[in-house]
Amino acid sequence: MSAYSYILENWLLRLHNVVRNRNYVEYRRFLDKSQWWSADELCAFQWREAIALLRHVFDSVPHYQEKYKKAGIRLEDIRSWEDWRLLPALTRQEVNQKREALCSRNCSEKLSPHATGGSSGVPTRFYRTERSYDWRSAATQRVYSWTGCVLGERSAYLWGAPVGKLPLWKVLKSKTHEMIQRQLIFNTFSQDDDCWIRICERLRKYKPRLIVGYVSSLHEFARFLKRTRREVSGVRAVIAAAEPLYEAVRQEIEEAIGAGVFNTYGARELMSIGGECERHDGMHINSENLLVETAEPDAEEPSEILVTDLHNYGMPFIRYTIGDLGTLDASPCSCGRGLPRIKAIEGRVLDALRSPDGRIIPGEFFPHLLKDIPEIVQYQVRQNSLDAIVISAVLSAPLSATSKALLDREVKKVCGVDLNVALNPVSEIPRLRSGKRRVTVGLS
């Protein structure tokens, strides 16, 4: 650990926690220890947290009170994990339709509104508490630490940019946060050779130890490096996020950047769900903060993933169907951590799109944008030709003038003026055989 990282973790963040009455440092230290607990110890901790959450829900959350009453379930009926699986799942549709009734009447913490990127084709709008955010942040940094890099070491992000015009105070807050944590953020929603050349030049001067990015952005960057015979030096690890990571793509990124790739899995509603340790043998689940199940735990085939956030008491997510299919692995990892693992994830297939002037637009751009258009309930983005994209959308109401202006401005900023993007209102979005929706469909 560098001297700066030590000062950041042990002095600056502790001071921030005291001044703001936050708990990140406490949770981070706890997670560093608990990851080495046995599977049984972790399971016992989960059960205590799950039952405490359930008591809170039965006592103060109107939607769950009504939902469980209709299902004939009482609090005293839940005595084992087998009983827990009798609790009916929570859907995205419920979260969007019953958002206020899902909020606790007895939560003393401030609720902050947020929205998902809708990478399953259904944007979700929700609330979270500061306490749950501190748990999530601590879990995220633990996963990142498994790369051998720690908070405060120089890192670069091949990421997206905020949608719309932010107030000056928010811009300054973000810049201050990035400066303190020594993060260099690149907007890779619009990719061409000029973009990659600028990034290469900044990385050459900045010399990051860690690179984090969308899988598609990392892949395109790796292909650029290989094609132009460029190198980035000093990178110790790469973290891949937001999209499926296939082995062939992992190899290309590792060869081009010269560092190991660590796969991660998360969702905006929950932040970090899990990630790979140094063994790269499945993704360890942040099980002290999240309870992850599959709908059919004994099946060999992938089934729907359900997640319970153990610490968001403001708007509890209990057995939430996140929109992906997967398989879990409870066997011990050779690294010695007792945390269970995700063996495989199926879902979030986002095709990259292209503009007439040769730019590549990652599939993540549209979920990132459309989450901020409140009238859009479901959508699918399809590129029919090099100069035309159609957004088929189920709307709750016609787009307001504000939403139209935001959509037009952000699309032109990323896709250019020569790419025509049309909105096509529809009554429903077709599903694949698997039951999932294909969110972005590129040129075949």
C-alpha positions in Angstrom: 0.0 0.0 0.0 1.3 3.4 -1.0 1.7 6.2 1.6 -1.1 8.1 0.0 -3.5 5.1 0.1 -2.7 4.6 3.8 -3.4 8.2 4.6 -6.6 8.1 2.5 -7.9 4.9 4.2 -6.8 5.6 7.7 -7.1 9.4 8.0 -9.1 11.2 5.3 -11.9 8.7 5.1 -12.1 8.3 8.9 -12.3 12.1 9.2 -15.1 12.2 6.6 -17.0 9.5 8.4 -16.8 11.4 11.7 -17.8 14.8 10.1 -20.7 13.3 8.0 -21.7 10.6 10.5 -21.1 7.9 7.9 -20.0 4.2 8.3 -17.9 3.3 5.3 -14.6 2.8 7.2 -16.3 0.6 9.8 -18.0 -1.6 7.2 -14.8 -1.8 5.1 -12.7 -3.1 8.0 -15.5 -5.5 8.9 -15.6 -6.9 5.3 -11.8 -7.4 5.2 -12.1 -9.7 8.2 -15.4 -11.4 7.4 -14.3 -12.6 4.0 -12.1 -15.1 5.8 -14.9 -16.5 7.9 -16.1 -20.0 7.1 -19.1 -20.6 4.9 -21.2 -21.5 8.0 -20.2 -18.3 9.8 -21.2 -16.2 6.8 -24.5 -18.1 6.4 -25.3 -17.5 10.1 -24.5 -13.8 9.8 -26.8 -13.6 6.7 -29.6 -15.2 8.5 -29.4 -12.8 11.4 -29.4 -9.8 9.0 -32.2 -11.3 6.8 -34.5 -11.9 9.8 -33.9 -8.4 11.2 -34.8 -7.0 7.8 -37.9 -9.1 7.6 -39.1 -7.9 11.0 -38.6 -4.4 9.9 -40.6 -5.1 6.7 -43.5 -6.8 8.4 -43.6 -3.8 10.8 -43.3 -0.8 8.5 -43.5 -1.5 4.7 -47.0 -1.3 3.3 -46.5 -3.1 0.1 -44.8 -6.1 1.7 -47.4 -6.2 4.4 -50.1 -6.5 1.8 -48.1 -8.9 -0.4 -47.2 -11.3 2.3 -50.7 -11.2 3.8 -52.2 -12.2 0.4 -49.7 -15.0 0.2 -50.7 -16.2 3.7 -47.2 -15.7 5.2 -46.6 -14.5 8.7 -43.3 -13.4 10.2 -43.3 -16.4 12.6 -43.6 -18.8 9.6 -40.0 -17.9 8.4 -37.8 -20.2 10.5 -35.3 -21.6 7.9 -33.9 -20.9 4.5 -36.5 -23.3 3.1 -39.2 -21.1 4.6 -37.4 -18.0 3.3 -37.8 -19.3 -0.3 -41.6 -19.2 0.2 -41.5 -15.4 0.2 -42.8 -14.3 -3.2 -40.3 -12.5 -5.4 -40.2 -8.8 -6.0 -40.3 -7.7 -9.6 -39.1 -4.6 -11.5 -42.7 -3.8 -12.3 -43.6 -3.8 -8.7 -40.7 -1.5 -7.8 -41.8 1.0 -10.5 -45.6 0.8 -9.7 -45.4 0.5 -5.9 -42.3 2.6 -5.3 -43.8 4.7 -2.5 -45.5 1.8 -0.8 -42.2 -0.1 -0.8 -40.7 2.6 1.4 -40.6 2.1 5.2 -42.8 4.3 7.4 -40.3 3.9 10.3 -37.0 4.7 8.6 -35.3 7.7 10.2 -32.7 7.9 7.4 -32.9 10.2 4.4 -34.0 8.5 1.2 -32.1 9.4 -2.0 -33.8 8.8 -5.4 -31.9 6.9 -8.0 -32.5 5.0 -11.3 -31.1 2.0 -13.0 -29.6 2.1 -16.5 -32.3 -0.4 -17.6 -29.8 -2.9 -19.1 -32.6 -5.5 -19.1 -34.9 -3.1 -21.1 -36.9 -1.9 -18.1 -35.5 1.2 -16.3 -36.1 1.0 -12.5 -36.5 4.0 -10.2 -35.8 3.5 -6.5 -34.6 4.9 -3.2 -31.6 4.1 -1.0 -30.3 5.2 2.4 -26.8 6.5 3.3 -26.2 3.4 5.5 -26.9 1.1 2.6 -24.7 3.2 0.3 -21.8 2.9 2.8 -22.3 -0.9 2.8 -22.3 -1.0 -1.0 -19.2 1.2 -1.3 -17.3 -0.9 1.2 -18.3 -4.1 -0.7 -17.2 -2.5 -4.0 -13.8 -1.5 -2.7 -13.2 -5.0 -1.2 -13.9 -6.6 -4.6 -11.5 -4.0 -6.3 -8.8 -4.8 -3.7 -8.8 -8.4 -4.8 -6.9 -7.2 -7.9 -4.0 -6.2 -5.7 -4.8 -2.5 -6.1 -6.3 -0.4 -3.3 -8.2 2.8 -2.9 -6.0 5.8 -3.6 -3.7 4.2 -6.2 -3.9 5.8 -9.6 -6.8 4.3 -11.6 -8.4 5.1 -15.0 -12.0 4.4 -16.0 -13.2 3.7 -19.5 -16.7 4.7 -18.5 -19.7 6.8 -19.4 -20.6 10.5 -18.7 -23.5 11.9 -16.7 -26.6 12.6 -18.8 -27.7 16.2 -19.2 -26.3 19.4 -17.7 -25.2 19.0 -14.1 -25.3 21.9 -11.6 -21.9 23.4 -10.9 -21.8 22.1 -7.4 -22.3 18.5 -8.6 -19.5 18.9 -11.1 -17.2 20.3 -8.5 -18.2 17.5 -6.0 -17.4 14.8 -8.6 -14.1 16.4 -9.6 -13.1 16.6 -6.0 -14.0 13.0 -5.3 -12.0 11.9 -8.4 -9.0 14.0 -7.4 -9.0 12.6 -3.8 -9.3 9.0 -4.9 -6.9 9.6 -7.8 -9.3 8.5 -10.5 -9.1 9.5 -14.1 -12.5 9.2 -15.8 -12.9 8.9 -19.6 -16.2 9.1 -21.5 -16.1 6.2 -23.9 -19.7 6.4 -25.1 -18.4 7.7 -28.4 -15.4 5.8 -29.7 -13.1 6.4 -32.6 -9.3 6.5 -33.2 -9.1 10.1 -32.0 -10.7 9.2 -28.7 -8.3 6.3 -28.1 -5.3 8.4 -29.1 -6.3 11.0 -26.5 -6.8 8.4 -23.9 -3.4 6.7 -24.7 -1.7 10.0 -24.3 -3.3 10.8 -20.9 -2.6 7.2 -19.7 1.1 7.6 -20.7 1.4 10.6 -18.5 -0.9 9.5 -15.7 0.5 5.9 -15.3 -2.5 4.2 -13.7 -2.0 1.0 -11.7 -5.7 -0.1 -12.4 -8.0 0.3 -15.4 -11.7 -0.2 -14.9 -14.2 -0.2 -17.7 -17.2 -1.5 -19.5 -16.3 -4.8 -21.2 -17.1 -3.4 -24.7 -15.0 -0.3 -24.1 -12.0 -2.3 -22.8 -12.3 -4.7 -25.8 -12.4 -1.8 -28.3 -9.4 -0.2 -26.6 -7.5 -3.5 -26.6 -8.2 -3.9 -30.4 -7.0 -0.3 -31.0 -3.8 -0.9 -29.0 -3.1 -4.1 -31.0 -4.0 -2.6 -34.4 -1.8 0.5 -33.8 1.0 -1.3 -31.9 0.6 1.0 -28.9 1.3 0.0 -25.3 0.2 1.2 -21.9 2.8 0.6 -19.2 2.6 0.1 -15.4 -1.0 -1.3 -15.3 -1.3 -4.0 -12.7 -4.9 -5.1 -13.2 -8.0 -4.5 -15.2 -11.6 -4.6 -13.9 -14.3 -5.5 -16.4 -17.9 -4.4 -15.6 -21.5 -4.0 -16.8 -21.4 -6.6 -19.6 -20.7 -10.3 -20.1 -17.0 -11.1 -20.3 -16.2 -14.0 -22.6 -12.9 -15.8 -22.4 -11.7 -14.8 -25.9 -12.4 -11.2 -25.1 -10.6 -11.5 -21.7 -7.5 -12.9 -23.5 -7.5 -10.0 -26.0 -7.7 -7.4 -23.3 -5.0 -9.1 -21.2 -2.6 -9.4 -24.2 -3.1 -5.8 -25.3 -2.9 -4.1 -21.8 -0.4 -6.6 -20.3 -2.4 -7.1 -17.1 -4.9 -9.7 -15.7 -8.6 -9.0 -16.1 -10.9 -9.4 -13.1 -14.6 -9.9 -13.9 -17.2 -8.2 -11.8 -21.0 -8.3 -11.5 -23.3 -5.7 -10.2 -26.5 -3.6 -10.7 -27.3 0.0 -10.0 -30.1 -1.0 -7.5 -27.5 -2.9 -5.5 -24.1 -1.8 -6.7 -21.4 -4.5 -6.4 -22.9 -8.1 -6.2 -19.6 -9.9 -6.6 -16.3 -10.2 -8.4 -13.3 -12.5 -9.1 -10.5 -13.0 -6.6 -6.9 -13.7 -7.7 -7.9 -17.3 -8.6 -10.4 -16.2 -11.3 -12.6 -19.2 -10.5 -16.1 -17.7 -10.4 -17.2 -14.4 -8.8 -17.3 -14.2 -5.0 -20.6 -12.8 -3.7 -20.6 -9.9 -1.2 -22.8 -12.0 1.0 -22.5 -9.9 4.1 -24.5 -7.2 2.3 -26.5 -9.2 -0.2 -28.3 -12.5 -0.2 -28.1 -14.0 -3.7 -30.3 -17.0 -4.7 -31.5 -18.6 -7.9 -35.2 -19.4 -8.5 -34.3 -23.1 -8.9 -31.4 -23.7 -6.5 -31.1 -27.5 -7.3 -31.3 -27.2 -11.1 -28.1 -27.7 -13.2 -29.3 -25.2 -15.8 -29.2 -21.4 -15.1 -32.3 -20.0 -13.5 -33.4 -16.5 -12.5 -31.3 -14.7 -10.0 -33.0 -13.2 -6.9 -31.2 -10.7 -4.7 -32.0 -9.4 -1.2 -30.3 -6.2 0.0 -29.8 -6.8 3.7 -29.2 -3.1 4.6 -31.5 -0.8 2.6 -34.1 -0.4 5.3 -35.5 2.7 3.6 -36.8 0.8 0.5 -36.1 -2.9 1.1 -35.4 -5.2 -1.9 -36.4 -8.7 -0.8 -35.9 -11.6 -3.3 -35.7 -9.1 -6.1 -35.6 -10.6 -9.7 -32.7 -8.7 -11.1 -33.3 -9.8 -14.7 -30.4 -12.1 -15.2 -30.1 -15.9 -15.3 -27.2 -17.7 -13.5 -25.8 -20.5 -11.5 -24.2 -20.4 -8.0 -21.3 -22.4 -6.5 -21.2 -23.0 -2.8 -18.0 -25.1 -2.9 -14.9 -23.6 -1.3 -12.5 -21.5 -3.4 -8.8 -22.3 -3.2 -8.2 -18.7 -2.1 -9.5 -19.5 1.3 -12.4 -17.0 1.4 -15.7 -18.4 2.7 -17.8 -16.3 0.4 -20.0 -18.2 -2.0 -19.5 -17.7 -5.8 -21.4 -17.0 -8.9 -20.4 -19.7 -11.4 -22.0 -18.1 -14.5 -24.3 -15.2 -15.5 -26.5 -15.2 -18.6 -28.0 -11.9 -19.6 -27.3 -8.2 -20.4 -26.4 -8.9 -24.0 -25.9 -5.3 -25.4 -24.7 -5.0 -29.0 -22.5 -2.1 -29.9 -23.8 0.3 -32.5 -22.0 2.4 -35.2 -22.3 5.8 -36.6 -21.8 6.8 -40.3 -18.5 8.6 -39.4 -17.0 5.4 -38.0 -17.6 5.8 -34.3 -18.5 2.9 -32.1 -21.3 3.4 -29.6 -21.3 0.9 -26.7 -24.6 -0.7 -26.0 -24.4 0.7 -22.4 -25.0 4.2 -23.7 -28.7 3.9 -24.3 -29.5 2.3 -20.9 -27.4 5.0 -19.3 -29.4 7.7 -21.2 -33.0 6.2 -21.1 -33.0 5.8 -17.3 -33.4 9.6 -17.2 -36.5 9.7 -19.4 -39.3 9.0 -16.9 -42.0 8.3 -19.6 -40.1 5.3 -20.9 -41.3 2.0 -19.2 -39.6 -0.5 -21.5 -37.5 -0.2 -24.7 -35.4 -1.9 -27.3 -32.8 -0.1 -29.5 -32.3 -1.4 -33.0 -29.9 -0.2 -35.6 -31.5 -0.8 -39.0 -28.8 0.8 -41.2 -25.5 2.6 -40.7 -27.4 6.0 -40.5 -30.6 4.9 -38.7 -31.5 3.7 -35.2 -35.0 3.1 -33.9 -35.9 3.2 -30.2 -39.0 1.1 -29.8 -40.5 2.1 -26.4 -43.5 1.4 -24.2 -44.5 4.8 -22.8 -46.4 5.7 -19.7 -47.2 9.1 -21.3 -46.0 11.1 -24.4 -42.5 12.5 -24.0 -42.4 15.9 -22.4 -40.6 18.8 -24.0 -37.8 18.3 -21.5 -37.5 14.6 -22.2 -37.5 15.2 -26.0 -34.8 17.9 -25.7 -32.6 15.6 -23.4 -33.0 12.7 -25.8 -32.1 14.7 -28.9 -29.2 16.5 -27.3 -27.5 13.5 -25.7 -28.0 11.3 -28.8 -26.4 14.0 -31.1 -23.6 14.5 -28.6 -22.6 10.8 -28.7 -23.9 9.5 -32.0 -23.3 12.6 -34.2 -25.8 14.6 -36.3 -25.6 12.1 -39.3 -27.1 9.2 -37.3 -30.9 9.5 -37.3 -32.5 8.2 -34.1 -36.3 7.8 -34.1 -38.6 7.0 -31.2 -41.3 4.4 -32.1 -44.0 4.0 -29.4 -45.2 0.4 -29.1 -47.5 -1.6 -26.8 -44.9 -4.3 -25.9 -41.3 -5.4 -26.5 -40.8 -9.0 -27.7 -38.9 -11.4 -25.6 -36.3 -14.0 -26.6 -36.9 -17.7 -26.1 -35.1 -17.4 -22.7 -37.7 -14.9 -21.6 -35.3 -12.0 -21.6 -35.4 -9.0 -23.8 -32.6 -8.0 -26.2 -32.0 -4.4 -25.3 -29.7 -3.2 -28.1 -29.5 -4.8 -31.5 -26.7 -3.9 -33.8 -26.2 -4.4 -37.5 -25.9 -8.1 -38.4 
